[in-house]
Amino acid sequence: MLKPYVHLMRRPGASAFFTAGILGRMPISMIGLGIVILIAQESGSYGLAGAVSGVAVIAGALTGPIQGRLVDRFGQRTLLLVGSVLCTIGLAALLVAVRADSATWVLYLLSFVAGGTRPQVGSFVRARWTHLLGRGRALQTAFALEAVGDEVVFIVGPVLVTTLATQVSPYAALAAAGVLGLAGGIWLASLRASDPPGRGKADGAEQAPLPWLSLMLLSLIGLGLGATLGGVEVVTIAFTTEKGQAELSGVVLAVWAFGSLLAGLWYGSVHWRAPVERRLLFGAILLAVSLAPLPWVDSVLLVGVVLFFCGFTIAPTMVALTACVEEWVPPQRLTEAITWTVTGILLGVAPGNAASGHAVDVWGPSTAYWVPFSIGITCALVAALATTFARPKTRFAHN
């Protein structure tokens, strides 16, 4: 199963930009949690902490497509350097502002700066794989490897944040996110051989049309996936707390991510004959269905088991979503298109959290699991619509 990945890592420069991409993505899983822990401890208000954290997420979602378009035109190096530095400065200023008990609007502003300038490293690395490999089966394996990388980030990041926050200081936890992001961004920017060249204005890259209807539906699928996963996370934390085992919430969520990691490794090692649209639809349906047992489960152990198998549907669905983008859009605008789906996922997490959290307050954790299940079913319906009726006539890759 690992043989295709060994071949990938032997490609010139691949292991370096993959590792730098992992490091540069660590802030994704650390900034939001770090802000919540820090502000909640200093102010005593989880509402303020969640709001400031949410501003960073929304800022990143809003600026993502803009970053993608700039990178497609001018290359990654400058944006990586400038973005990494500005994000780190924003986080440092936020630490100072919290320490100084600054006004709320200052916290919002600095959170927006930190979140909005954070480079979209995941999209950039996927564009590097496309530049290195061309389009085909090897690229699908690379996308699966990136999905595994995402899971590693979301397993290690929260553990690192909570460990630093409890054993050292919540300031140290958020500072670590900035340092790791800066190191990864600078390292990735230094790897110029793998950086896809910017196409500027002269070669007509700006005029390469995007299939906007298809892309927006794919982004809507990403929104549904983000809302589903965000909802499950909130309800699971509430469920373990209700059972008097709050300390196991991180373990259960890590098991969930580990299932996705294993599935991503397996998915990328298979030579698929089914069209990527069918794989996306099948994955979205399985993800929703795999959540159905959760409202009936009454123990933390069994929730962990169900989520482990549910995790097997996450990475393959995410890979298929990215592969659809890769096939449906012109190569000149690939980074921009990928950031649209990433934006959808990021924007989906907050309403998924909110809706599921409200359901927990009204109905209790077990019943609240119906909320992410319902969102997942809706997401599968959108996937059916997108993959059946909204496929663009022009395709840019074939597996």
N, C-alpha and C positions, 0 to 999 in steps of 0.2 A: 504493500500500500504506500510505502514511503518512497519507493523508487522514483516516481515522477518528480517528487519534490527535490530529491538529491540532484537530478538532472537540471532542474531549475536553478538551484543554488550554484551550480558549476558554470552558469552563464556569466560572461564577463560583467563584473560590477553588481550582479544581482544580490549577492549576500550582503553587500555593504548598504545598498539603498533599502533593502528589506529591513535590516536591523535598525538603520537610522529612522525608517518610517515607524517602527514600533516605538522607539524612544520619543519621536516627535508627536506621536498620538497619545502618549500618556496623559497629557492635560485633559483630554476628552472625558476620561473617567475620574479625574481627580479634582478639577476646578469646582464643579457644581457641588459635590459632596464636601469639599474643603471649605467652601464659602458657607454652606449651611452649618457645619460644625462650629466654625469660627464665630459667625455672627450670633448664632443661637447661644453660645457660651458667653459672649461678651455683652449681648443685649438682653438675653432671656426671652427673646421673641422668635419663635419658629416661623411665624407668619412673615416677619421682615426677612429672616434668613432665606426662606423659600422664594420670596419675591426677588431679592437681589440675585440669587442663584438663577432664577428663571430669566432675568434680564440678560445674563451672560449667554444662556442657551439660545434665546431668541436673536440676540445680536449675531451670534455665529451662523444661525440659519439664514438671516437676512443678507449677510455679506458673502456667504458661500458662493452663490452663482456669480457674483461680481468678481470674486477672486478667480473663479474658474475661467471666466472670459478673459481676464487680464493675463492669466498664465498661458492660455491658448495663443494669445497674440504676442507676448513678450518673453515667454519662458518662465521657469519656476524660481530661478536663483534670487532675483531681486526681491520678489514678494516673500520668499521664505526668510530672507535675512531681515527685511524691514518688519514683517509681521511678527516674527519670533521675538525681536527686540521690543516692539511696541506692546505685545501681549505681556511680556515679563515686566516691563515698566508699569503697565496698568495694574498687574497683580501686586507689585511692590507698593504702588501708591494706595491700593485698596487696603493693604495691611496697615499702612501708616494711618489711613483715614479711620479704620475701625479702632485702632489703638487710641487715636485722638478723640474718639466719640464724635466724629463729624456728622453733619446733617445728612438726613436720609437721601436727599437728591444727589449728594456727592457720592455716596455708595452706589447708587444706581448708575451714575455717569461712569464711574471707574469700572464697574462690572461690565457695562456696555463696551467700553474700550478694550478690556481684556478679552471678552468673548468675541467681539467683532473683528479684532485683528489677529486672532489665533489662526495660523495657516491651516487650510483644509488638507492636512498631510495625507489622509487616507485616499482622497481623490488624486492627489499629485502622484503618489506611489503607483496607483493603478494605471495612470497615464504613462508612467515610466515602463511598466510591464508591457503595455501595448506598443510603445516605441521600440522596446527591445525584441519582442517576440513576433510582432505582426499579429494578425488575427487568425484564430484557429484553436485547436484543441489545447495546445500548450498554454495559451492565454487563459482558457477556462480553468486550468489547473492553478495558474498564478492567482486568478481571482479567488479561488477556493483557499489558497494559502493566505491571502490577505484577510479573508473572513476569519480564518484561524487566528491571525494576528490581532484582529479586532477583539476576539474572545480573550486572548491573553491579556490585552490591555484592560479589559473589563473585569478580569479576575484579579490581576496584580494591583491595579490602581486603587480600588476601594480599600483593599487590605493595607496597602502602604499608607493611605491617608489616615485610616482609623488607627493604625499602629502609631504613627507619628503624633497624631492628635492626642492620644491617650498616654503615650509613654514619654513624649517630649513636650510638644506644644501644638495647639491648633494653628499657630502662626507658622510653625515649621512645616506642617502638612501642606499648607497652601504655597509656601515658598518652594517646597520641593517640586510641586507641579510646574511652577514657572521655570525652575532650573532645568528640569528634564526636557520641557518643551523647547527651551532655548538651545540646549545642547543638541537635541535631535534636529531642530530646524537648521542650525548652522552646519551640522554634519551633512545633512541631506543637500543643502545648498552647495557644499564644497564638491559634491560628486557630479561634476559638470558633464562627464562623458555619457551619463545615462539620462540627462535632462533633455526632454523633447524640445527641439528648437522652436522658438516662437515664430509665428508666421507673419506677424505684422499686418499692415493694411494692404501692402502692394500686391500680394498674391491672391487677393479675393477671399481670404478666409472669412472675413466678416460677412460676405455675401452668401456663404454656404448656409442654406436654410435648415433650420431645425424643424422636425415634425412636432410642432408645439402640442397638438391635441394628444398625440401618443405619449410625449414626454410628460405632460401634465398628469395623464392618467397613471403613468409609472410612478410619478412623484406622489400621487394620491395613494397608491399602494404602499409606498414608503411611509406616508403619514399614518396609514392604518397599522402597519407593522410596528412603528414606533409607539403608537397609542396602546396597542395590544401588549407589547413587552413592558412598557412603563406601568401599565395597569397591574400586570401580574406582579411586578416588583413591589408596588405599594401594598397590595393585598397580602402578599406573602409575608412581608414585614409585620403587618397587623395580625396575621394569623399566628405567627410564632410568638408574638407578644401576648396574645390572648391565651395561648396555651402555657404561658409562663416560661417560655424557652426563647426569649428575645435574643439571647446570645448566639443562637443557631441560625438566625436569619441570614447572616453573611455566608455561612456554610451552605445553606440550602440554595442560595442564589449562585454561589460558586459551582455547586454541582450542576445546576441548570446550564451555566455557561460552559462547563466542561463537556456536557453532552453535545452542545453545539460545536465545540472544538473538535471532538471526535468525528462528528458527522461531516464537518468541513474537510477534514483530512481524507475521509473516505470518498466524499463527493468529487474532490479534485483528482482522485486517482482513477476514476472510471471514465472510459470513453463513451460518452452518451450518444445514442442515435436519435433519441426523441428530440424534437425541436425545443429550443430554449423557452418558447412561450408555454409549451405544455408543461415543462418542468416548473416554471414559475407558478402556473395555476395549481398544479398538483401540490407544490410545497405550501402555498397559501391555504389550501383546503386542509391539508394534514396539520398545519400549525393550529388552525382553529379547532379542529376535531380533537386534537391531543389535549386541549384545555378542558374539554367537556367533563372529565371525571373529577376535577378539582372541587366543585361545590359539594360533592358527596363524600370527600375524604375528611377524616376527623383526627388525623395525627400528623405531627410534623414529619415523621419518618416517611409516611406514605406520600405526603406532598412532595418531599424530596425525590422520591422514586418517580412520581408522575412528571415532575419538572425535568428530571434527567432525560426521560424519553421524549418529552416535549422539546427539549433542547436539540434533539436530532433533526428537527424540522427547521430550525432557525437559520443556520449557516447556509444550507442548500438553497433556501428561499432567497436569502440575501444575495448569494452568488448569481442565481438565475435572474434576479432583478438587475444587477449590474451588467450581466451578459446581454440582456435585452437592450439596455441602453447602448452597449457597445455595438450591437448589430443594427440598431435603428437610426443612429445619428451619424453624420459625416465625421470623419476622423479629425477634421480641422477644429471641431468644437466638442471633442469628447470630454475634456476635463470640465468644461462648463456644464455639459449635460449630466455628468455623474454628480456634480455638486448639487444639481436640482433634486435628485433623488435622496442625497444625503440630507439636504435641507428638509425634505418631507419627513424623513425619519426623526430628525431632531425636533421639528415642530410638533410631531405627534406625541412625543413623550410627555410634555407638560399637560395637555388636556386628558391624556390617558391616566396620568397620575391623579389629576383633579377629580375626574369622574369616578374613578375607582375609590379614591379616598372618601368622597362624599357617600358612595354606596356602603363603605365600611361603617361610617357614622350612622347611617340609617338602618342598614340590614344586618351588619356584622360581617366579619371577614369571609366566612365560608360562602354565604349567599352572594357577597360582592364579587366572587370569582366569575359570576355570570356576566359581569360588565366587560372584562377583557375577552371573554368568549364571544360575546355579541359583536364586539368591535372586530374580532378576527373573522367572523362569518361575513360581516359587511366588507371587509378587506378582500376576502375570497371572491365575493360577487363583483367587486371592482376589477379584480384580476381577470375574471371571466370576461367582463366587458372589454377590457383593454386588449387581452390576447386574442379575442375572437373578432372584434369589430374595428379596432383602432390600430392594427398593425400597418405601418407605412408600406407603400408599394416598393420603395427602394430600400434594399438591404445592403449592408456594408461588410458583412462577414458571414461565413457559413462554417458550421462545425462538421 
